[in-house]
Amino acid sequence: MSSVEKNSIAKAFRELQSEICQGLEQLDGSAKFRSDEWARPAGGGGRTNIIQDGALLEKGGVAFSEVFGEISEEMKRQLKFDQGKDFYATGVSIVLHPENPNVPIIHMNVRYFQIDDHLYWFGGGIDLTPHYIVDEHARIFHQRLKDICDHFDTTFYSDFKQRADDYFFLPHRDETRGVGGIFYDHLSENNTSLSKEELLRFALRLGQNFVPIYAEQSEFGRNIEPSPGEIEWQQIRRGRYVEFNLVHDRGTKFGLHSGGRTESILMSLPKTAGWQYDHPIKMGSREAETQAKLKKGLDWLNPA
């Protein structure tokens, strides 16, 4: 039996949450996180840390959860899994909405799921949603992710990048949420070359690199003064983010159907967002350039 059990994984994830929050407070330079401990009546609970109205971050959340209990029929439908009686899930989820539209939205989560005492898997990912896509910034982001993946398995990046393209996609808009990243699910010793211990280290390595990756991306644009038009475009892009999270995101659906805490589940939504009917985009504009790149399959490491 592996020495890495669910309680030690939860402990590592809780420590990761604290580490990330400390790093983000330093990066923001102004705002501090407010911590909210909560309990789930059916079993478990978590700690949701929220930061708002900072020098960099208009709203951000870093949430830890550890929930368990009986698997409901609705959960089985959501998981597309019909075995087992009890579940256990723990993880860290992060979404950051910056004040400046020249800084991207970013999301990351790492999670562990167990059914009864024998079946387990890891999942997670990280993706970047620029309000304005800059090819070189996207390339740097993807290179950072490839470097992390290659340390554990050289097949991970290409596989997980494709999964991210497919997952972070709004079919009703026929556009990706942003420039993608990596996404993985149901990883275990049975379908990878890694042990359970190594899979945990992979998840933690992603988490430990989150703040440096976002610091690098934020420095590209945080000191650029936005125009009123750029702020308007930011609201529209935030609206697309809301659409994805409420309509398609599996984590949101699982949280709501598992009896999780609604405030914590919806902490991923921005403080403000906008929707304009049939919003016109001027040809040749930064907005048009960004819209044209919201598609699957782009090779950000080797752009054409």
Protein Blocks (a to p, Z undefined) as FASTA:
>chain_A
ZZbdfklmmmmmmmmmmmmmmmmmmmnomaccdddddddfkggcddddddehifklmbdc
ddddddeddddfklmmmnopaedjbdcddddddddddfblkbccdddddddddehjlbcc
dedddddddfbdcfklmmmmmmmmmmmmmmmomklmmmmmmmmmmmmpcfknopafbloj
addehiafklccbdfklmmmmmmmmmmmmmmmmmmmmmmmmmpccdfklmmmmmmmmmmm
mmmmmmmmmklmmmmmnopafklmmmmpcfbdcddehiacdehiaklmmmmmmcghiafk
lcZZ
